[in-house]
């Protein structure tokens, strides 16, 4: 499969939506666009188990975004 820079890839999966929103804000502050997937799935399927919310970025931003999120976790 070709790695196209317009391809969205998952940079973070979390079971709590606020973690995704915090990461999205952090990436936005660094100029990286990100997109939340599965945010509304709980309203679609009620209380069924959700595998996690996903934050995706363009493939060309993946390495930078992943490093920013790793740096955030090591600063705690």
C-alpha positions as YAML, in Angstrom:
chain: A
units: angstrom
residues:
- id: 1
  name: UNK
  ca: [0.00, 0.00, 0.00]
- id: 2
  name: UNK
  ca: [1.36, 3.39, -1.00]
- id: 3
  name: UNK
  ca: [1.90, 5.94, 1.80]
- id: 4
  name: UNK
  ca: [0.19, 9.01, 0.38]
- id: 5
  name: UNK
  ca: [0.63, 12.26, 2.31]
- id: 6
  name: UNK
  ca: [-3.14, 12.82, 2.11]
- id: 7
  name: UNK
  ca: [-3.82, 9.49, 3.82]
- id: 8
  name: UNK
  ca: [-5.10, 9.75, 7.38]
- id: 9
  name: UNK
  ca: [-3.36, 7.58, 9.95]
- id: 10
  name: UNK
  ca: [-4.21, 7.01, 13.60]
- id: 11
  name: UNK
  ca: [-1.81, 8.78, 15.93]
- id: 12
  name: UNK
  ca: [-3.74, 8.15, 19.16]
- id: 13
  name: UNK
  ca: [-6.48, 5.84, 20.41]
- id: 14
  name: UNK
  ca: [-8.06, 6.54, 23.79]
- id: 15
  name: UNK
  ca: [-11.07, 5.27, 25.68]
- id: 16
  name: UNK
  ca: [-11.85, 8.72, 27.10]
- id: 17
  name: UNK
  ca: [-12.92, 11.43, 24.67]
- id: 18
  name: UNK
  ca: [-11.37, 14.26, 26.69]
- id: 19
  name: UNK
  ca: [-7.91, 12.74, 26.13]
- id: 20
  name: UNK
  ca: [-8.51, 12.96, 22.38]
- id: 21
  name: UNK
  ca: [-9.63, 16.58, 22.63]
- id: 22
  name: UNK
  ca: [-6.56, 17.53, 24.68]
- id: 23
  name: UNK
  ca: [-4.26, 15.87, 22.13]
- id: 24
  name: UNK
  ca: [-6.14, 17.56, 19.26]
- id: 25
  name: UNK
  ca: [-5.64, 20.97, 20.91]
- id: 26
  name: UNK
  ca: [-1.93, 20.28, 21.48]
- id: 27
  name: UNK
  ca: [-1.43, 19.30, 17.85]
- id: 28
  name: UNK
  ca: [-3.40, 22.33, 16.65]
- id: 29
  name: UNK
  ca: [-1.09, 24.58, 18.69]
- id: 30
  name: UNK
  ca: [1.80, 23.10, 16.70]
- id: 31
  name: UNK
  ca: [0.04, 23.62, 13.37]
- id: 32
  name: UNK
  ca: [-0.94, 19.99, 12.84]
- id: 33
  name: UNK
  ca: [-4.49, 19.31, 11.68]
- id: 34
  name: UNK
  ca: [-6.13, 16.29, 13.24]
- id: 35
  name: UNK
  ca: [-9.48, 14.59, 12.98]
- id: 36
  name: UNK
  ca: [-11.53, 12.72, 15.57]
- id: 37
  name: UNK
  ca: [-13.09, 9.41, 14.53]
- id: 38
  name: UNK
  ca: [-15.78, 7.47, 16.41]
- id: 39
  name: UNK
  ca: [-16.70, 10.48, 18.57]
- id: 40
  name: UNK
  ca: [-20.44, 9.96, 18.10]
- id: 41
  name: UNK
  ca: [-20.48, 6.18, 18.15]
- id: 42
  name: UNK
  ca: [-21.86, 5.99, 21.70]
- id: 43
  name: UNK
  ca: [-25.00, 7.83, 20.64]
- id: 44
  name: UNK
  ca: [-25.33, 5.44, 17.72]
- id: 45
  name: UNK
  ca: [-24.97, 2.21, 19.68]
- id: 46
  name: UNK
  ca: [-25.99, 3.30, 23.18]
- id: 47
  name: UNK
  ca: [-23.96, 1.76, 25.98]
- id: 48
  name: UNK
  ca: [-22.20, -0.90, 23.91]
- id: 49
  name: UNK
  ca: [-18.45, -1.21, 24.31]
- id: 50
  name: UNK
  ca: [-16.42, 1.22, 22.22]
- id: 51
  name: UNK
  ca: [-12.93, 0.15, 21.17]
- id: 52
  name: UNK
  ca: [-11.71, 3.69, 21.60]
- id: 53
  name: UNK
  ca: [-11.85, 7.09, 20.04]
- id: 54
  name: UNK
  ca: [-9.25, 7.72, 17.36]
- id: 55
  name: UNK
  ca: [-7.29, 10.83, 16.51]
- id: 56
  name: UNK
  ca: [-5.95, 10.81, 12.97]
- id: 57
  name: UNK
  ca: [-3.47, 13.04, 11.17]
- id: 58
  name: UNK
  ca: [-2.15, 13.24, 7.63]
- id: 59
  name: UNK
  ca: [0.56, 10.65, 7.03]
- id: 60
  name: UNK
  ca: [3.13, 13.42, 6.41]
- id: 61
  name: UNK
  ca: [2.49, 14.78, 9.95]
- id: 62
  name: UNK
  ca: [2.48, 11.42, 11.73]
- id: 63
  name: UNK
  ca: [6.08, 11.35, 13.00]
- id: 64
  name: UNK
  ca: [5.97, 14.91, 14.30]
- id: 65
  name: UNK
  ca: [2.54, 14.42, 15.90]
- id: 66
  name: UNK
  ca: [3.56, 11.13, 17.54]
- id: 67
  name: UNK
  ca: [6.70, 12.74, 18.99]
- id: 68
  name: UNK
  ca: [4.71, 15.70, 20.38]
- id: 69
  name: UNK
  ca: [2.30, 13.32, 22.11]
- id: 70
  name: UNK
  ca: [5.14, 11.18, 23.47]
- id: 71
  name: UNK
  ca: [6.85, 14.30, 24.81]
- id: 72
  name: UNK
  ca: [3.62, 15.28, 26.54]
- id: 73
  name: UNK
  ca: [3.44, 11.91, 28.30]
- id: 74
  name: UNK
  ca: [7.06, 12.03, 29.46]
- id: 75
  name: UNK
  ca: [6.64, 15.53, 30.94]
- id: 76
  name: UNK
  ca: [4.08, 14.34, 33.48]
...
